[in-house]
Amino acid sequence: MNKGVSKALECVDKCESSDDIRKCFINCYLNDRVSEPLNWIEELNVIVRKVIESYGLAKITFSKEFTSFIENPVQHLIKKLFIYTHDYRNGRLNREDYAKKAMMVINTSLRTNMRLTYQNWCMLTLIKQLGDIGGSLVYPEHNVLNLERSGKQRLRTIPPNFIINIPNKGDLSFYIEAPRPIAWEDTSDLKKTWNLYTALRPDLMIYGGRVYDIVNVSSNPPVLKPDLIIEIKELSDWYNRTRDVKGPLAKPLTAEEWRNRWIEGLWSNLAEVLGARRKEYSKKIVLRGLRIREVKIVELYRSIYSPRSMILVSKEKIPDDVRFELESHNIEVVHGVGFREELLKPVVNRMLDYAKETGEYVIRIYDKELAELIIKLKELWENKLIELNAIKKLLESSENYISST
């Protein structure tokens, strides 16, 4: 029995008679590890406030899950233990199974959300530094910066998370953890978009100019070639870790197979919640992924997407041999960053290399009457009902009038 399970069992015994076994278990199991996520969240909150102030944003939004975590990490973990604790109290889970499941869900949730915390801090720091040199948000136009990863592909496109304009440089389009699957209706649609389900997803892909959709299902990979990829690592030993990569090995499904699996999963989850047993009618096929070192996965991003540049940002220092290996694959390394904003300056400079001017201009007007007049003027211009010279003369006469008064 490993140390983690032993600790979890010890915490179950300690918290058995507690009024709130979930909270007691989390505090016991994590002990002083609770302070680290709180410190990281505070760093994130600081940069969130800076970006909102710099860009004059209404707010910055994250996914529902991540928002729950940063609002109260302990309470978020407590919610994750609800079903397992309910089953344990009602005799559906024995002591050891409960300890193992509770330990696993805490570790997984904490690891995932800590990773997102640092990723978001890095991304917002890059955004903030672009704002320091005059950068402005041109997309989305509702003055809300959305860093959520999914749910944006319902119109069968993959839109950017945001686009920033930098004066005298141009525009940059940012895609977080793309590509992601787009909507489909039948088997023929699903076949065309299948590669979007199995594609590897770097942390951040950046395109020069205003790129509103990167889908290109006829190519492999099925997206436009990015100018820059940024991969972010928060763990001190990330380069020693491995990951199971299943996507490229997955057999394409038909729409019917997809629906059957969705219904099967729905019934299985419902049965688990209700404590019922379901008869298995078909043999389950488990596809084992290809276990790959994290360093090799980073290199795969480079070889698959062929960006003009790629940068790896690591919170902690990495060994020279790992850095040399990455650099031999034309991957720039910025490491030992911690939460020091100034150390991401080289990344911003590289981003600016790919900013591209676009013949599109966004004007924000907060006066309704003025906005309506400008829209009307635009319509007249587009329909060739008014000439540019006429507009210029009108403005010149107004300026002359103002200067004479």
C-alpha positions as CSV (number, residue, x, y, z in Angstrom):
1,M,0.0,0.0,0.0
2,N,1.5,3.3,-1.0
3,K,1.9,6.3,1.3
4,G,-1.0,8.3,-0.3
5,V,-3.5,5.5,0.3
6,S,-2.2,5.0,3.8
7,K,-2.6,8.7,4.5
8,A,-6.1,8.7,3.0
9,L,-7.2,5.7,5.2
10,E,-5.8,7.4,8.2
11,C,-7.9,10.5,7.4
12,V,-11.0,8.4,6.9
13,D,-10.6,6.9,10.4
14,K,-9.9,10.3,11.9
15,C,-12.9,12.0,10.2
16,E,-15.4,9.1,10.6
17,S,-17.3,10.8,13.5
18,S,-16.9,14.3,12.1
19,D,-20.1,16.4,11.4
20,D,-18.6,17.1,8.0
21,I,-16.5,14.2,6.9
22,R,-15.7,15.8,3.5
23,K,-14.2,18.9,4.9
24,C,-12.4,17.0,7.7
25,F,-10.9,14.6,5.2
26,I,-9.7,17.3,2.8
27,N,-8.0,19.3,5.6
28,C,-6.4,16.1,7.0
29,Y,-5.2,14.8,3.6
30,L,-3.9,18.0,2.3
31,N,-2.7,19.4,5.6
32,D,-0.4,22.4,4.9
33,R,-0.7,21.9,1.1
34,V,-3.8,24.1,1.2
35,S,-1.7,27.2,1.4
36,E,0.0,26.8,-2.0
37,P,-3.2,27.0,-4.1
38,L,-4.3,30.0,-2.0
39,N,-1.0,31.8,-2.8
40,W,-1.3,31.0,-6.5
41,I,-4.9,32.2,-6.6
42,E,-3.8,35.5,-5.0
43,E,-1.2,35.9,-7.7
44,L,-3.9,35.3,-10.3
45,N,-6.3,37.7,-8.7
46,V,-3.6,40.4,-8.8
47,I,-2.9,40.1,-12.5
48,V,-6.7,39.9,-13.2
49,R,-7.2,43.3,-11.6
50,K,-4.3,44.7,-13.5
51,V,-5.6,43.5,-16.9
52,I,-9.1,44.8,-16.1
53,E,-7.7,48.2,-15.3
54,S,-5.3,48.3,-18.2
55,Y,-7.9,47.4,-20.8
56,G,-11.0,48.9,-19.2
57,L,-12.7,45.6,-19.2
58,A,-16.1,44.8,-17.6
59,K,-14.7,41.5,-16.3
60,I,-12.6,38.4,-17.1
61,T,-14.5,35.1,-17.1
62,F,-13.2,31.6,-16.7
63,S,-15.0,28.2,-16.8
64,K,-17.6,27.4,-14.2
65,E,-15.4,24.7,-12.7
66,F,-12.3,26.9,-12.5
67,T,-14.3,29.9,-11.1
68,S,-15.6,27.6,-8.3
69,F,-12.0,26.6,-7.5
70,I,-10.5,30.1,-7.3
71,E,-13.4,31.4,-5.3
72,N,-12.8,28.8,-2.6
73,P,-10.5,25.8,-3.3
74,V,-11.4,23.8,-0.2
75,Q,-15.2,24.2,-0.8
76,H,-14.7,23.2,-4.4
77,L,-13.0,20.0,-3.3
78,I,-15.7,19.4,-0.8
79,K,-18.3,19.4,-3.6
80,K,-16.2,16.9,-5.5
81,L,-16.6,14.4,-2.7
82,F,-20.3,14.6,-2.5
83,I,-21.3,11.4,-4.3
84,Y,-18.5,9.2,-2.9
85,T,-19.3,10.4,0.6
86,H,-23.0,9.7,0.1
87,D,-22.2,6.2,-1.1
88,Y,-19.8,5.5,1.8
89,R,-22.4,6.7,4.3
90,N,-25.0,4.4,2.7
91,G,-22.7,1.3,2.6
92,R,-22.1,1.3,-1.2
93,L,-18.4,1.9,-0.7
94,N,-16.2,0.3,1.9
95,R,-13.6,2.2,3.9
96,E,-10.7,1.5,1.6
97,D,-12.6,2.2,-1.7
98,Y,-13.8,5.5,-0.3
99,A,-10.3,6.5,0.8
100,K,-8.9,5.7,-2.6
101,K,-11.6,7.5,-4.6
102,A,-11.5,10.5,-2.3
103,M,-7.8,10.7,-2.6
104,M,-7.8,10.4,-6.4
105,V,-10.5,13.0,-6.9
106,I,-8.8,15.5,-4.7
107,N,-5.4,15.0,-6.3
108,T,-6.9,15.2,-9.8
109,S,-8.9,18.3,-9.2
110,L,-6.1,20.1,-7.4
111,R,-3.6,19.2,-10.1
112,T,-5.9,20.3,-12.9
113,N,-6.9,23.6,-11.3
114,M,-3.3,24.4,-10.2
115,R,-2.2,23.9,-13.8
116,L,-5.0,26.2,-15.0
117,T,-4.2,28.8,-12.4
118,Y,-0.6,29.1,-13.6
119,Q,-1.6,28.9,-17.3
120,N,-4.1,31.7,-16.8
121,W,-1.6,33.8,-14.8
122,C,1.0,33.5,-17.7
123,M,-1.6,34.3,-20.3
124,L,-2.9,37.3,-18.4
125,T,0.6,38.6,-17.8
126,L,1.3,38.5,-21.5
127,I,-2.0,40.3,-22.2
128,K,-1.1,42.9,-19.5
129,Q,2.3,43.6,-21.0
130,L,0.7,44.1,-24.4
131,G,-1.6,46.6,-22.7
132,D,1.4,48.4,-21.3
133,I,2.4,49.3,-24.8
134,G,-1.0,50.4,-25.9
135,G,-2.7,47.1,-26.7
136,S,-6.5,47.1,-26.9
137,L,-9.0,44.3,-27.1
138,V,-10.8,44.3,-30.5
139,Y,-12.5,40.9,-30.1
140,P,-14.7,40.1,-28.5
141,E,-16.4,43.4,-28.7
142,H,-18.5,43.2,-25.5
143,N,-15.6,44.3,-23.3
144,V,-15.4,40.9,-21.5
145,L,-12.3,38.8,-21.8
146,N,-13.2,35.1,-21.8
147,L,-10.5,32.6,-21.0
148,E,-12.8,29.6,-21.1
149,R,-11.5,26.7,-23.2
150,S,-14.5,25.1,-24.7
151,G,-18.1,25.7,-25.9
152,K,-17.2,28.1,-28.7
153,Q,-17.6,25.8,-31.7
154,R,-21.4,25.5,-32.0
155,L,-21.4,27.4,-35.3
156,R,-18.9,24.9,-36.8
157,T,-16.0,27.3,-36.5
158,I,-13.2,27.7,-34.0
159,P,-13.2,31.4,-33.1
160,P,-10.4,33.0,-31.1
161,N,-10.6,33.6,-27.4
162,F,-9.6,37.2,-28.1
163,I,-7.8,39.5,-30.5
164,I,-5.5,42.3,-29.4
165,N,-4.4,45.3,-31.5
166,I,-1.0,46.8,-30.8
167,P,-0.5,50.3,-32.1
168,N,2.1,50.6,-35.0
169,K,2.4,46.8,-34.9
170,G,-0.8,45.1,-35.8
171,D,-3.1,42.4,-34.4
172,L,-2.6,39.1,-32.7
173,S,-5.3,36.4,-32.4
174,F,-5.2,34.1,-29.4
175,Y,-6.5,30.5,-29.3
176,I,-6.4,28.7,-25.9
177,E,-6.1,24.9,-26.0
178,A,-7.2,24.6,-29.6
179,P,-8.2,22.9,-31.8
180,R,-11.4,21.6,-30.4
181,P,-14.3,19.6,-32.0
182,I,-16.9,21.6,-34.0
183,A,-20.6,20.8,-34.4
184,W,-21.7,18.0,-36.7
185,E,-25.0,16.4,-37.7
186,D,-24.5,13.0,-39.2
187,T,-21.7,10.4,-40.0
188,S,-20.5,12.3,-43.1
189,D,-20.0,15.4,-41.0
190,L,-18.4,13.5,-38.1
191,K,-15.9,11.9,-40.5
192,K,-14.8,15.3,-41.8
193,T,-14.3,16.7,-38.3
194,W,-12.9,13.6,-36.6
195,N,-9.4,14.9,-36.6
196,L,-10.5,17.7,-34.4
197,Y,-11.5,15.2,-31.7
198,T,-8.1,13.5,-31.8
199,A,-5.8,16.5,-32.3
200,L,-3.2,17.4,-29.7
201,R,-4.0,20.7,-28.1
202,P,-1.1,23.1,-27.1
203,D,-1.8,25.6,-24.3
204,L,-1.8,28.7,-26.6
205,M,-1.7,29.2,-30.4
206,I,-1.2,32.7,-31.7
207,Y,-1.9,34.0,-35.2
208,G,-0.8,37.3,-36.7
209,G,-3.7,39.5,-37.9
210,R,-7.3,39.1,-37.1
211,V,-8.1,35.4,-37.6
212,Y,-11.7,34.6,-36.8
213,D,-11.7,30.8,-37.6
214,I,-8.8,28.3,-37.9
215,V,-10.7,25.3,-39.1
216,N,-9.3,23.7,-42.2
217,V,-10.7,20.1,-42.2
218,S,-9.0,19.2,-45.5
219,S,-5.5,19.6,-44.0
220,N,-3.7,17.5,-41.4
221,P,-3.7,18.9,-38.7
222,P,-7.1,20.3,-39.5
223,V,-6.3,23.9,-38.6
224,L,-4.4,26.8,-40.1
225,K,-0.7,26.9,-39.3
226,P,-0.1,29.1,-36.3
227,D,2.7,31.7,-36.1
228,L,3.5,31.0,-32.5
229,I,2.8,28.2,-30.0
230,I,3.3,28.7,-26.3
231,E,3.3,25.8,-23.9
232,I,3.2,26.4,-20.1
233,K,4.5,24.1,-17.4
234,E,3.8,24.7,-13.7
235,L,5.3,21.5,-12.1
236,S,9.0,21.4,-11.0
237,D,9.4,17.8,-12.4
238,W,7.1,18.1,-15.5
239,Y,9.9,16.8,-17.8
240,N,10.1,13.5,-15.8
241,R,6.4,12.8,-16.3
242,T,4.6,10.8,-19.0
243,R,1.1,11.1,-20.5
244,D,-1.1,8.6,-22.3
245,V,-1.9,9.9,-25.7
246,K,-5.0,8.1,-27.1
247,G,-6.3,10.6,-29.7
248,P,-4.2,9.7,-32.7
249,L,-4.9,6.0,-32.2
250,A,-8.7,6.3,-31.9
251,K,-10.8,4.7,-34.6
252,P,-13.3,7.2,-36.2
253,L,-16.9,6.6,-35.0
254,T,-20.1,6.8,-36.9
255,A,-22.8,9.1,-35.7
256,E,-24.8,6.1,-34.6
257,E,-21.9,4.7,-32.6
258,W,-21.3,8.1,-31.0
259,R,-24.9,8.3,-29.9
260,N,-24.9,4.8,-28.5
261,R,-21.8,5.5,-26.5
262,W,-23.4,8.7,-25.2
263,I,-26.5,6.9,-24.1
264,E,-24.5,4.1,-22.6
265,G,-22.5,6.6,-20.6
266,L,-25.6,8.4,-19.5
267,W,-27.2,5.2,-18.2
268,S,-24.0,4.1,-16.5
269,N,-23.6,7.3,-14.7
270,L,-27.2,7.4,-13.6
271,A,-27.0,3.8,-12.4
272,E,-23.9,4.7,-10.3
273,V,-25.7,7.6,-8.7
274,L,-28.8,5.5,-7.9
275,G,-26.7,2.6,-6.7
276,A,-28.2,0.3,-9.3
277,R,-26.4,-2.4,-11.4
278,R,-26.7,-2.5,-15.2
279,K,-26.4,-5.6,-17.3
280,E,-23.6,-5.3,-19.8
281,Y,-24.9,-6.2,-23.3
282,S,-21.7,-5.6,-25.2
283,K,-18.1,-6.1,-24.7
284,K,-16.2,-3.0,-23.9
285,I,-13.1,-2.3,-25.9
286,V,-10.5,-0.3,-24.0
287,L,-8.0,1.5,-26.2
288,R,-4.7,1.8,-24.5
289,G,-2.9,5.1,-25.2
290,L,0.6,5.6,-26.2
291,R,2.6,6.6,-23.2
292,I,4.9,9.5,-24.1
293,R,7.2,11.7,-22.0
294,E,6.0,15.2,-21.6
295,V,9.1,16.5,-23.3
296,K,8.3,14.5,-26.4
297,I,4.8,15.8,-26.4
298,V,6.1,19.3,-26.4
299,E,8.3,18.4,-29.4
300,L,5.3,16.8,-31.1
301,Y,3.4,20.1,-30.9
302,R,6.3,21.6,-32.8
303,S,6.5,18.9,-35.5
304,I,2.7,18.5,-36.0
305,Y,1.6,22.2,-36.2
306,S,4.9,23.6,-37.6
307,P,4.6,27.1,-36.1
308,R,7.0,29.7,-37.2
309,S,8.2,29.8,-33.5
310,M,7.5,27.9,-30.3
311,I,8.2,28.8,-26.7
312,L,8.1,26.7,-23.6
313,V,7.4,28.6,-20.4
314,S,8.3,26.8,-17.2
315,K,7.5,28.1,-13.7
316,E,10.6,26.3,-12.3
317,K,14.1,26.0,-13.6
318,I,14.7,22.9,-15.8
319,P,17.9,20.9,-16.2
320,D,20.3,21.9,-18.9
321,D,20.0,18.5,-20.7
322,V,16.2,19.0,-21.0
323,R,16.6,22.6,-22.2
324,F,19.2,21.6,-24.8
325,E,17.0,18.9,-26.1
326,L,14.1,21.3,-26.5
327,E,16.3,23.9,-28.1
328,S,17.6,21.3,-30.6
329,H,14.0,21.1,-31.8
330,N,13.8,24.9,-32.3
331,I,11.8,25.4,-29.1
332,E,12.8,28.5,-27.1
333,V,12.8,28.0,-23.4
334,V,11.9,30.6,-20.8
335,H,12.2,29.0,-17.4
336,G,12.4,29.8,-13.7
337,V,9.6,32.3,-14.2
338,G,7.7,31.8,-11.0
339,F,5.3,34.7,-10.7
340,R,7.7,37.4,-11.9
341,E,6.0,39.3,-14.6
342,E,9.2,40.8,-16.0
343,L,10.6,37.4,-17.0
344,L,7.9,36.9,-19.6
345,K,9.0,40.0,-21.5
346,P,11.0,37.9,-24.0
347,V,7.8,36.0,-24.8
348,V,6.0,39.3,-25.5
349,N,8.8,40.5,-27.8
350,R,8.5,37.2,-29.8
351,M,4.7,37.7,-30.0
352,L,5.2,41.2,-31.4
353,D,7.3,39.7,-34.2
354,Y,4.1,38.2,-35.6
355,A,1.7,41.1,-35.1
356,K,0.1,41.9,-38.5
357,E,-1.7,44.9,-39.7
358,T,-5.3,44.4,-40.8
359,G,-7.5,46.6,-42.9
360,E,-10.2,46.5,-40.2
361,Y,-10.8,49.1,-37.5
362,V,-12.9,49.0,-34.4
363,I,-14.2,52.1,-32.8
364,R,-15.8,52.0,-29.3
365,I,-18.5,54.7,-28.8
366,Y,-20.4,55.0,-25.6
367,D,-22.9,57.6,-26.8
368,K,-25.9,56.0,-28.5
369,E,-26.9,59.0,-30.6
370,L,-23.3,59.4,-31.9
371,A,-23.0,55.7,-32.6
372,E,-26.2,55.7,-34.7
373,L,-25.0,58.7,-36.7
374,I,-21.7,57.0,-37.5
375,I,-23.5,53.8,-38.5
376,K,-25.7,55.8,-40.8
377,L,-22.7,57.5,-42.3
378,K,-21.0,54.1,-42.8
379,E,-24.1,52.8,-44.7
380,L,-24.2,55.9,-46.9
381,W,-20.5,55.4,-47.7
382,E,-20.9,51.7,-48.4
383,N,-23.9,52.3,-50.7
384,K,-22.0,55.1,-52.5
385,L,-24.6,57.7,-51.6
386,I,-21.9,60.0,-50.2
387,E,-18.4,60.7,-51.3
388,L,-15.3,60.7,-49.1
389,N,-14.4,64.2,-50.2
390,A,-17.8,65.4,-49.0
391,I,-17.1,63.9,-45.5
392,K,-13.7,65.5,-45.5
393,K,-15.1,69.0,-46.4
394,L,-17.7,68.7,-43.7
395,L,-15.0,67.9,-41.1
396,E,-12.8,70.7,-42.4
397,S,-15.6,73.2,-42.2
398,S,-16.3,72.1,-38.7
399,E,-12.7,72.5,-37.7
400,N,-12.6,76.0,-39.3
401,Y,-15.7,77.0,-37.4
402,I,-14.3,75.7,-34.1
403,S,-10.9,77.5,-34.6
404,S,-12.7,80.8,-35.4
405,T,-14.8,80.8,-32.3
